[in-house]
Amino acid sequence: MTSIRQAAEDYLALRRALGFKLKTEGHCLFGFVDYLEQAGAARITIELAIAWATEPADTTPTWWARRLTVVRCFARYLQTLDPVTEVPPDGLLPEHTAVRVAPHIYTESQVAGLLQSAGRLQPALRAATFQTLIGLLTVAGLRMGEARHLDRTDVNLQTGVLTIVDSKFGKSREVPLHDTSVDALAFYAGRRDRLCRAIRSPSFFVSTRGTRLNSSHTNQVFAALVAQTGIRVAAGRRRPRPHDLRHTFAVNTLLRWYRGGVDVQARLPLLSTYIGHVDPRATYWYLQAVPELLALAADRLEQHLGDLP
């Protein structure tokens, strides 16, 4: 019979082949396998699973529940190979529900202000890079990491399509752009090549040293631009982030659809695919995050119910 360790390796390989990276989960699972081997256990039991999951006494019940979830998923897989495997039931270690903080949705004037502030950066290459980067995030809904990791070969200015390679959950996708966006990227590419002769990276967006943009530095520059633009949020709300431009794109798309009277339910999978969500349910969260969207959805439902016999 396959050992538990070999089964764990096969299980992770199978899930990674489906696109899951499982870095934390993989480390966690092999920690559990080590625990079983040290205990001399030949199979998974609920008692052993709980004992291991709650072993770090200085951590939170939420972390215990997540550790047990890793074991539960693996145990379900292993039970198909070894029927005596015990699967910890759901809810055995209830996880406290995390509260998702609503994103900042940028107004058109705030985006314009960010672009103007970026245009005043020095030297000229930094200004061109951040103006174009912010513009692309606004109109394409990319994650900041996806934009930073774009190589020149990923930006096809002839077809107007971006290729996002190995993004979140290991997925890749193609993102078509409007002609005006393609023109802006082409203009940047020309300025970039004129202003930076010593390019040391295949990256489409480059730093003043000709290297790929650094995540920490990019966030620092963006935070400074937000401050210079004078964008303020109410007390207790999240500070505006680059990632909120992605949220803004999704929310504005849904708003246009609702106001245009289109079938949002039918189009939502298209938006999910475009922005790289694995499941349309992740996109549905925007309805809860923005009151204006929720109101439009409620109005649509009320109209639907009013039409019923």
KETITOR-37817 format. One record per residue (C-alpha): residue number from 1; residue in three letters; x, y, z. Coordinates in Angstrom, 3 decimals. Layout:
N
+-----+------+----------+----------+----------+
! seq ! type !       px !       py !       pz !
+-----+------+----------+----------+----------+
! NUM !  ALA !        X !        Y !        Z !
...
+-----+------+----------+----------+----------+
END
This chain:
309
+-----+------+----------+----------+----------+
! seq ! type !       px !       py !       pz !
+-----+------+----------+----------+----------+
!   1 !  MET !    0.000 !    0.000 !    0.000 !
!   2 !  THR !    1.191 !    3.554 !   -0.766 !
!   3 !  SER !    2.705 !    5.305 !    2.246 !
!   4 !  ILE !    1.024 !    8.435 !    3.590 !
!   5 !  ARG !    4.026 !   10.531 !    2.564 !
!   6 !  GLN !    3.914 !    9.213 !   -1.005 !
!   7 !  ALA !    0.162 !    9.768 !   -1.077 !
!   8 !  ALA !    0.702 !   13.366 !    0.069 !
!   9 !  GLU !    3.239 !   13.926 !   -2.719 !
!  10 !  ASP !    0.829 !   12.457 !   -5.297 !
!  11 !  TYR !   -2.057 !   14.534 !   -3.926 !
!  12 !  LEU !   -0.121 !   17.811 !   -4.149 !
!  13 !  ALA !    1.182 !   16.960 !   -7.613 !
!  14 !  LEU !   -2.376 !   16.304 !   -8.794 !
!  15 !  ARG !   -3.721 !   19.603 !   -7.425 !
!  16 !  ARG !   -0.769 !   21.590 !   -8.731 !
!  17 !  ALA !   -1.380 !   20.117 !  -12.169 !
!  18 !  LEU !   -4.849 !   21.676 !  -11.912 !
!  19 !  GLY !   -3.293 !   25.108 !  -11.364 !
!  20 !  PHE !   -3.062 !   25.384 !   -7.557 !
!  21 !  LYS !    0.332 !   26.557 !   -6.248 !
!  22 !  LEU !   -0.207 !   25.261 !   -2.682 !
!  23 !  LYS !    3.020 !   26.656 !   -1.225 !
!  24 !  THR !    1.716 !   27.186 !    2.313 !
!  25 !  GLU !   -0.663 !   24.228 !    2.139 !
!  26 !  GLY !    2.106 !   21.906 !    0.932 !
!  27 !  HIS !    4.420 !   22.907 !    3.763 !
!  28 !  CYS !    1.551 !   22.471 !    6.203 !
!  29 !  LEU !    0.596 !   19.034 !    4.876 !
!  30 !  PHE !    4.123 !   17.650 !    5.135 !
!  31 !  GLY !    4.263 !   19.013 !    8.679 !
!  32 !  PHE !    1.264 !   16.810 !    9.426 !
!  33 !  VAL !    2.899 !   13.827 !    7.710 !
!  34 !  ASP !    6.017 !   14.362 !    9.864 !
!  35 !  TYR !    3.772 !   14.415 !   12.941 !
!  36 !  LEU !    2.142 !   11.094 !   11.960 !
!  37 !  GLU !    5.516 !    9.455 !   11.366 !
!  38 !  GLN !    6.861 !   10.663 !   14.713 !
!  39 !  ALA !    3.736 !    9.282 !   16.405 !
!  40 !  GLY !    4.196 !    5.941 !   14.612 !
!  41 !  ALA !    0.736 !    6.231 !   13.069 !
!  42 !  ALA !   -0.020 !    4.220 !    9.950 !
!  43 !  ARG !   -3.288 !    6.004 !    9.144 !
!  44 !  ILE !   -5.080 !    9.298 !    9.683 !
!  45 !  THR !   -7.498 !    9.503 !   12.586 !
!  46 !  ILE !   -9.673 !   12.414 !   13.692 !
!  47 !  GLU !   -7.954 !   12.415 !   17.076 !
!  48 !  LEU !   -4.485 !   12.750 !   15.545 !
!  49 !  ALA !   -5.680 !   15.419 !   13.110 !
!  50 !  ILE !   -7.105 !   17.586 !   15.897 !
!  51 !  ALA !   -4.051 !   17.085 !   18.087 !
!  52 !  TRP !   -1.755 !   18.257 !   15.297 !
!  53 !  ALA !   -3.982 !   21.137 !   14.153 !
!  54 !  THR !   -4.169 !   22.612 !   17.662 !
!  55 !  GLU !   -0.550 !   21.890 !   18.541 !
!  56 !  PRO !    0.687 !   25.501 !   18.203 !
!  57 !  ALA !   -0.928 !   26.738 !   21.413 !
!  58 !  ASP !    0.213 !   30.317 !   20.830 !
!  59 !  THR !   -1.744 !   30.674 !   17.563 !
!  60 !  THR !   -5.406 !   31.483 !   16.979 !
!  61 !  PRO !   -8.415 !   29.173 !   16.571 !
!  62 !  THR !   -8.671 !   30.485 !   13.012 !
!  63 !  TRP !   -5.198 !   29.116 !   12.250 !
!  64 !  TRP !   -6.105 !   25.797 !   13.901 !
!  65 !  ALA !   -9.181 !   25.545 !   11.667 !
!  66 !  ARG !   -7.112 !   26.250 !    8.544 !
!  67 !  ARG !   -4.577 !   23.580 !    9.488 !
!  68 !  LEU !   -7.398 !   21.092 !   10.004 !
!  69 !  THR !   -8.852 !   22.044 !    6.606 !
!  70 !  VAL !   -5.567 !   21.052 !    4.957 !
!  71 !  VAL !   -5.773 !   17.644 !    6.667 !
!  72 !  ARG !   -9.464 !   17.237 !    5.808 !
!  73 !  CYS !   -8.931 !   17.798 !    2.082 !
!  74 !  PHE !   -6.019 !   15.363 !    1.999 !
!  75 !  ALA !   -7.907 !   12.792 !    4.080 !
!  76 !  ARG !  -10.812 !   12.823 !    1.627 !
!  77 !  TYR !   -8.359 !   12.039 !   -1.153 !
!  78 !  LEU !   -6.566 !    9.367 !    0.873 !
!  79 !  GLN !   -9.827 !    7.681 !    1.881 !
!  80 !  THR !  -10.361 !    6.664 !   -1.753 !
!  81 !  LEU !   -7.076 !    4.721 !   -1.522 !
!  82 !  ASP !   -7.346 !    3.573 !    2.088 !
!  83 !  PRO !  -10.969 !    3.259 !    3.344 !
!  84 !  VAL !   -9.901 !    3.151 !    7.018 !
!  85 !  THR !   -8.745 !    6.780 !    6.783 !
!  86 !  GLU !  -10.852 !    9.000 !    9.049 !
!  87 !  VAL !  -11.948 !   12.354 !    7.622 !
!  88 !  PRO !  -12.402 !   15.192 !   10.157 !
!  89 !  PRO !  -15.962 !   16.530 !    9.682 !
!  90 !  ASP !  -16.635 !   20.126 !    8.690 !
!  91 !  GLY !  -17.123 !   22.542 !   11.585 !
!  92 !  LEU !  -15.074 !   20.506 !   14.039 !
!  93 !  LEU !  -12.857 !   23.528 !   14.656 !
!  94 !  PRO !  -15.043 !   26.431 !   13.522 !
!  95 !  GLU !  -13.124 !   29.244 !   11.906 !
!  96 !  HIS !  -13.988 !   32.799 !   12.802 !
!  97 !  THR !  -15.329 !   34.543 !    9.725 !
!  98 !  ALA !  -12.949 !   37.200 !    8.499 !
!  99 !  VAL !  -14.474 !   40.554 !    7.604 !
! 100 !  ARG !  -13.427 !   41.745 !    4.168 !
! 101 !  VAL !  -12.701 !   45.441 !    4.105 !
! 102 !  ALA !  -14.445 !   47.247 !    1.275 !
! 103 !  PRO !  -11.989 !   48.531 !   -1.351 !
! 104 !  HIS !  -11.560 !   52.162 !   -2.270 !
! 105 !  ILE !  -13.359 !   52.867 !   -5.546 !
! 106 !  TYR !  -11.580 !   55.665 !   -7.362 !
! 107 !  THR !  -13.635 !   58.386 !   -9.026 !
! 108 !  GLU !  -12.793 !   59.581 !  -12.525 !
! 109 !  SER !  -11.375 !   62.798 !  -11.075 !
! 110 !  GLN !   -9.190 !   60.861 !   -8.638 !
! 111 !  VAL !   -7.773 !   58.709 !  -11.449 !
! 112 !  ALA !   -7.126 !   61.850 !  -13.497 !
! 113 !  GLY !   -5.378 !   63.357 !  -10.481 !
! 114 !  LEU !   -3.171 !   60.303 !  -10.060 !
! 115 !  LEU !   -2.173 !   60.459 !  -13.727 !
! 116 !  GLN !   -1.351 !   64.159 !  -13.431 !
! 117 !  SER !    0.711 !   63.575 !  -10.283 !
! 118 !  ALA !    2.550 !   60.701 !  -11.977 !
! 119 !  GLY !    3.328 !   62.986 !  -14.896 !
! 120 !  ARG !    5.242 !   65.310 !  -12.550 !
! 121 !  LEU !    7.588 !   62.584 !  -11.345 !
! 122 !  GLN !   11.292 !   62.893 !  -12.077 !
! 123 !  PRO !   13.092 !   61.796 !  -14.148 !
! 124 !  ALA !   10.963 !   61.627 !  -17.280 !
! 125 !  LEU !   11.228 !   57.824 !  -17.539 !
! 126 !  ARG !    9.708 !   57.365 !  -14.076 !
! 127 !  ALA !    6.861 !   59.712 !  -15.005 !
! 128 !  ALA !    6.153 !   57.853 !  -18.255 !
! 129 !  THR !    6.293 !   54.462 !  -16.544 !
! 130 !  PHE !    3.920 !   55.287 !  -13.696 !
! 131 !  GLN !    1.486 !   57.224 !  -15.874 !
! 132 !  THR !    1.187 !   54.293 !  -18.272 !
! 133 !  LEU !    1.135 !   51.694 !  -15.491 !
! 134 !  ILE !   -1.699 !   53.436 !  -13.623 !
! 135 !  GLY !   -3.601 !   53.923 !  -16.864 !
! 136 !  LEU !   -3.305 !   50.224 !  -17.733 !
! 137 !  LEU !   -4.466 !   49.112 !  -14.286 !
! 138 !  THR !   -7.475 !   51.400 !  -14.628 !
! 139 !  VAL !   -8.657 !   50.215 !  -18.045 !
! 140 !  ALA !   -7.686 !   46.521 !  -17.915 !
! 141 !  GLY !   -8.281 !   45.510 !  -14.298 !
! 142 !  LEU !   -4.906 !   43.798 !  -13.958 !
! 143 !  ARG !   -3.328 !   42.918 !  -10.648 !
! 144 !  MET !   -0.274 !   45.078 !   -9.977 !
! 145 !  GLY !    1.945 !   41.976 !  -10.005 !
! 146 !  GLU !    0.562 !   40.979 !  -13.402 !
! 147 !  ALA !    1.418 !   44.395 !  -14.852 !
! 148 !  ARG !    4.906 !   44.433 !  -13.323 !
! 149 !  HIS !    5.653 !   40.968 !  -14.680 !
! 150 !  LEU !    4.634 !   41.758 !  -18.242 !
! 151 !  ASP !    7.530 !   41.179 !  -20.624 !
! 152 !  ARG !    7.805 !   42.883 !  -23.993 !
! 153 !  THR !    6.831 !   39.642 !  -25.697 !
! 154 !  ASP !    3.636 !   39.577 !  -23.602 !
! 155 !  VAL !    2.437 !   42.893 !  -25.071 !
! 156 !  ASN !    1.327 !   42.426 !  -28.674 !
! 157 !  LEU !    0.819 !   45.910 !  -30.060 !
! 158 !  GLN !   -0.265 !   44.528 !  -33.443 !
! 159 !  THR !   -3.194 !   42.458 !  -32.138 !
! 160 !  GLY !   -3.856 !   44.585 !  -29.057 !
! 161 !  VAL !   -3.676 !   41.616 !  -26.688 !
! 162 !  LEU !   -1.786 !   41.180 !  -23.420 !
! 163 !  THR !   -0.694 !   37.699 !  -22.364 !
! 164 !  ILE !   -0.759 !   37.238 !  -18.602 !
! 165 !  VAL !    1.508 !   34.303 !  -17.779 !
! 166 !  ASP !    1.365 !   32.166 !  -14.620 !
! 167 !  SER !   -0.659 !   34.607 !  -12.553 !
! 168 !  LYS !   -2.573 !   33.908 !   -9.339 !
! 169 !  PHE !   -3.500 !   30.204 !   -8.949 !
! 170 !  GLY !   -0.998 !   29.451 !  -11.728 !
! 171 !  LYS !   -3.456 !   30.561 !  -14.423 !
! 172 !  SER !   -2.617 !   32.327 !  -17.671 !
! 173 !  ARG !   -4.992 !   34.361 !  -19.825 !
! 174 !  GLU !   -5.200 !   36.775 !  -22.737 !
! 175 !  VAL !   -6.499 !   40.309 !  -22.187 !
! 176 !  PRO !   -7.710 !   42.229 !  -25.280 !
! 177 !  LEU !   -7.375 !   46.006 !  -25.093 !
! 178 !  HIS !   -9.176 !   48.954 !  -26.632 !
! 179 !  ASP !   -7.348 !   50.702 !  -29.482 !
! 180 !  THR !   -6.731 !   53.786 !  -27.328 !
! 181 !  SER !   -5.028 !   51.631 !  -24.694 !
! 182 !  VAL !   -2.846 !   50.003 !  -27.348 !
! 183 !  ASP !   -1.849 !   53.447 !  -28.615 !
! 184 !  ALA !   -0.892 !   54.503 !  -25.070 !
! 185 !  LEU !    1.262 !   51.396 !  -24.598 !
! 186 !  ALA !    2.943 !   51.933 !  -27.961 !
! 187 !  PHE !    3.676 !   55.558 !  -27.074 !
! 188 !  TYR !    5.199 !   54.465 !  -23.759 !
! 189 !  ALA !    7.324 !   51.783 !  -25.439 !
! 190 !  GLY !    8.796 !   54.393 !  -27.741 !
! 191 !  ARG !    9.571 !   56.819 !  -24.900 !
! 192 !  ARG !   10.980 !   54.025 !  -22.760 !
! 193 !  ASP !   13.442 !   53.003 !  -25.462 !
! 194 !  ARG !   14.514 !   56.607 !  -26.066 !
! 195 !  LEU !   14.912 !   57.500 !  -22.385 !
! 196 !  CYS !   16.562 !   54.273 !  -21.221 !
! 197 !  ARG !   19.367 !   53.040 !  -23.428 !
! 198 !  ALA !   20.686 !   50.512 !  -20.900 !
! 199 !  ILE !   17.660 !   48.272 !  -20.458 !
! 200 !  ARG !   18.670 !   45.247 !  -18.383 !
! 201 !  SER !   15.370 !   43.395 !  -18.266 !
! 202 !  PRO !   12.852 !   41.990 !  -20.758 !
! 203 !  SER !   10.145 !   43.730 !  -18.691 !
! 204 !  PHE !    7.716 !   46.000 !  -20.535 !
! 205 !  PHE !    7.631 !   48.475 !  -17.657 !
! 206 !  VAL !   11.099 !   49.407 !  -16.441 !
! 207 !  SER !   12.670 !   51.398 !  -13.635 !
! 208 !  THR !   15.095 !   54.271 !  -14.201 !
! 209 !  ARG !   17.879 !   51.670 !  -13.998 !
! 210 !  GLY !   16.373 !   49.630 !  -16.800 !
! 211 !  THR !   15.257 !   46.822 !  -14.475 !
! 212 !  ARG !   11.855 !   45.326 !  -13.704 !
! 213 !  LEU !    9.783 !   47.382 !  -11.279 !
! 214 !  ASN !   10.212 !   46.386 !   -7.646 !
! 215 !  SER !    7.012 !   45.663 !   -5.701 !
! 216 !  SER !    8.000 !   47.579 !   -2.569 !
! 217 !  HIS !    9.233 !   50.641 !   -4.463 !
! 218 !  THR !    6.173 !   50.659 !   -6.725 !
! 219 !  ASN !    3.847 !   50.672 !   -3.717 !
! 220 !  GLN !    5.834 !   53.486 !   -2.103 !
! 221 !  VAL !    5.628 !   55.638 !   -5.214 !
! 222 !  PHE !    1.905 !   54.947 !   -5.564 !
! 223 !  ALA !    1.259 !   55.882 !   -1.920 !
! 224 !  ALA !    3.114 !   59.169 !   -2.496 !
! 225 !  LEU !    1.003 !   59.857 !   -5.589 !
! 226 !  VAL !   -2.194 !   59.229 !   -3.616 !
! 227 !  ALA !   -1.038 !   61.746 !   -0.998 !
! 228 !  GLN !   -0.042 !   64.328 !   -3.620 !
! 229 !  THR !   -3.404 !   63.943 !   -5.343 !
! 230 !  GLY !   -5.163 !   64.637 !   -2.052 !
! 231 !  ILE !   -7.261 !   61.478 !   -2.015 !
! 232 !  ARG !   -8.825 !   61.035 !    1.419 !
! 233 !  VAL !  -10.933 !   58.239 !    2.877 !
! 234 !  ALA !  -13.307 !   58.151 !    5.813 !
! 235 !  ALA !  -12.013 !   57.051 !    9.214 !
! 236 !  GLY !  -11.834 !   53.281 !    9.521 !
! 237 !  ARG !  -11.683 !   52.708 !    5.753 !
! 238 !  ARG !   -8.763 !   51.069 !    3.970 !
! 239 !  ARG !   -6.048 !   53.335 !    2.601 !
! 240 !  PRO !   -6.259 !   53.504 !   -1.239 !
! 241 !  ARG !   -4.016 !   50.890 !   -2.859 !
! 242 !  PRO !   -2.927 !   50.103 !   -6.428 !
! 243 !  HIS !   -5.066 !   46.940 !   -6.224 !
! 244 !  ASP !   -8.141 !   49.114 !   -5.749 !
! 245 !  LEU !   -7.816 !   50.216 !   -9.385 !
! 246 !  ARG !   -8.641 !   46.607 !  -10.262 !
! 247 !  HIS !  -11.706 !   46.759 !   -8.018 !
! 248 !  THR !  -12.660 !   50.076 !   -9.626 !
! 249 !  PHE !  -12.491 !   48.543 !  -13.098 !
! 250 !  ALA !  -14.740 !   45.639 !  -12.089 !
! 251 !  VAL !  -17.252 !   47.845 !  -10.282 !
! 252 !  ASN !  -17.462 !   50.357 !  -13.152 !
! 253 !  THR !  -18.005 !   47.514 !  -15.621 !
! 254 !  LEU !  -20.884 !   46.146 !  -13.554 !
! 255 !  LEU !  -22.347 !   49.627 !  -13.129 !
! 256 !  ARG !  -22.335 !   50.172 !  -16.910 !
! 257 !  TRP !  -24.039 !   46.836 !  -17.445 !
! 258 !  TYR !  -26.768 !   47.479 !  -14.889 !
! 259 !  ARG !  -27.402 !   51.006 !  -16.186 !
! 260 !  GLY !  -27.437 !   49.697 !  -19.748 !
! 261 !  GLY !  -30.084 !   47.119 !  -18.913 !
! 262 !  VAL !  -27.973 !   44.144 !  -20.039 !
! 263 !  ASP !  -28.194 !   40.655 !  -18.548 !
! 264 !  VAL !  -25.482 !   40.951 !  -15.873 !
! 265 !  GLN !  -25.957 !   37.358 !  -14.765 !
! 266 !  ALA !  -25.093 !   36.128 !  -18.254 !
! 267 !  ARG !  -22.104 !   38.447 !  -18.672 !
! 268 !  LEU !  -20.556 !   38.021 !  -15.247 !
! 269 !  PRO !  -18.507 !   34.937 !  -16.275 !
! 270 !  LEU !  -16.996 !   37.067 !  -19.060 !
! 271 !  LEU !  -15.851 !   39.682 !  -16.555 !
! 272 !  SER !  -14.518 !   36.978 !  -14.238 !
! 273 !  THR !  -12.480 !   35.477 !  -17.071 !
! 274 !  TYR !  -11.203 !   38.874 !  -18.217 !
! 275 !  ILE !   -9.883 !   39.894 !  -14.792 !
! 276 !  GLY !   -8.621 !   36.405 !  -13.941 !
! 277 !  HIS !  -11.030 !   35.229 !  -11.260 !
! 278 !  VAL !  -11.114 !   31.437 !  -10.985 !
! 279 !  ASP !  -14.763 !   31.450 !   -9.887 !
! 280 !  PRO !  -17.494 !   34.017 !  -10.782 !
! 281 !  ARG !  -18.500 !   33.967 !   -7.121 !
! 282 !  ALA !  -15.346 !   35.958 !   -6.401 !
! 283 !  THR !  -16.638 !   38.677 !   -8.736 !
! 284 !  TYR !  -20.044 !   38.693 !   -7.027 !
! 285 !  TRP !  -18.369 !   40.112 !   -3.920 !
! 286 !  TYR !  -18.250 !   43.504 !   -5.644 !
! 287 !  LEU !  -22.045 !   43.669 !   -5.331 !
! 288 !  GLN !  -21.621 !   43.633 !   -1.547 !
! 289 !  ALA !  -18.614 !   45.936 !   -1.518 !
! 290 !  VAL !  -20.243 !   48.910 !   -3.229 !
! 291 !  PRO !  -23.664 !   50.186 !   -2.049 !
! 292 !  GLU !  -24.449 !   51.753 !   -5.449 !
! 293 !  LEU !  -24.079 !   48.366 !   -7.132 !
! 294 !  LEU !  -26.226 !   46.698 !   -4.502 !
! 295 !  ALA !  -28.932 !   49.313 !   -5.009 !
! 296 !  LEU !  -28.956 !   48.797 !   -8.782 !
! 297 !  ALA !  -29.136 !   45.027 !   -8.331 !
! 298 !  ALA !  -32.027 !   45.441 !   -5.893 !
! 299 !  ASP !  -33.874 !   47.695 !   -8.354 !
! 300 !  ARG !  -33.388 !   45.121 !  -11.115 !
! 301 !  LEU !  -34.777 !   42.386 !   -8.835 !
! 302 !  GLU !  -37.752 !   44.544 !   -7.858 !
! 303 !  GLN !  -38.571 !   45.179 !  -11.511 !
! 304 !  HIS !  -38.317 !   41.445 !  -12.217 !
! 305 !  LEU !  -40.634 !   40.571 !   -9.369 !
! 306 !  GLY !  -43.076 !   43.233 !  -10.472 !
! 307 !  ASP !  -43.316 !   41.621 !  -13.899 !
! 308 !  LEU !  -44.243 !   38.231 !  -12.451 !
! 309 !  PRO !  -47.943 !   37.216 !  -12.684 !
+-----+------+----------+----------+----------+
END
